[in-house]
Amino acid sequence: MSSFTIGLLTSLAPVLVQFLLFLRWLQRRMRDDEIVRAFVRDMATNHLPHIYSALRQIMERCPALEDLRNRECPFIRYLDLEETTKERG
């Protein structure tokens, strides 16, 4: 091998490794964002109504919270800002 070929391989190897590490980081970041999005959707649609129901029961049992009983629970609505509606089978 000539010294030019060795120099070229020596300079391209770190660039290739850096590019592969970048692709790995990008894939992990996209997956983490997807997990967070699924968590927020699940929390908004499934858990918050139960939490508000439990808080309402606590308010009814505790006389110190009498002034809070007349308040209505806030309206819960999850907005998908990316408008991604994937059909899951």
C-alpha positions in Angstrom: 0.0 0.0 0.0 1.2 3.4 -0.7 1.5 6.1 1.9 -1.4 8.0 0.3 -3.8 5.1 0.8 -2.7 4.6 4.4 -3.1 8.3 5.1 -6.6 8.3 3.5 -7.7 5.2 5.5 -6.3 6.7 8.7 -8.2 10.0 8.2 -11.5 8.4 7.1 -11.7 5.8 9.9 -12.4 8.4 12.7 -14.9 10.2 10.5 -16.8 7.0 9.8 -16.8 6.1 13.5 -18.0 9.6 14.5 -20.8 9.4 11.9 -21.9 5.9 13.2 -21.9 7.3 16.8 -24.0 10.2 15.6 -26.5 7.9 14.0 -26.7 5.8 17.1 -27.3 8.9 19.3 -29.9 10.2 16.9 -31.8 6.9 16.9 -31.7 6.8 20.7 -32.9 10.3 21.0 -35.8 9.7 18.7 -36.8 6.5 20.6 -36.6 8.4 23.9 -38.9 11.1 22.5 -41.3 8.5 21.4 -41.3 6.9 24.9 -41.9 10.3 26.5 -44.8 11.1 24.1 -46.4 7.7 24.9 -46.0 8.4 28.6 -47.7 11.8 28.4 -50.5 10.5 26.3 -51.1 7.6 28.7 -51.0 9.9 31.7 -53.4 12.4 30.2 -55.9 9.8 28.9 -55.8 7.1 31.6 -54.4 8.3 34.9 -55.4 11.9 35.4 -59.2 11.1 35.5 -58.5 8.6 38.2 -56.3 11.0 40.1 -59.0 13.7 40.0 -61.6 11.2 41.1 -59.5 10.2 44.1 -58.9 13.8 45.0 -62.6 14.5 44.8 -63.2 11.7 47.3 -60.6 13.0 49.7 -62.2 16.5 49.5 -65.6 15.0 50.3 -64.2 13.3 53.4 -62.1 16.1 54.8 -64.1 18.9 56.5 -61.1 21.3 56.3 -61.4 21.3 52.5 -65.0 22.5 52.4 -64.3 25.6 50.3 -62.8 23.4 47.5 -65.8 21.1 47.2 -67.7 23.5 44.9 -64.9 23.8 42.4 -65.1 21.8 39.3 -62.2 19.7 38.1 -60.3 21.1 35.2 -61.1 19.8 31.8 -58.5 17.2 30.6 -57.8 17.1 27.0 -54.7 15.7 25.4 -53.5 17.6 22.3 -51.3 15.7 19.8 -49.4 18.6 18.3 -47.7 16.5 15.7 -51.1 15.0 14.7 -49.6 11.5 14.3 -52.5 9.0 14.3 -51.0 5.6 13.9 -53.3 2.6 13.8 -52.0 0.0 16.1 -53.0 -3.6 15.5 
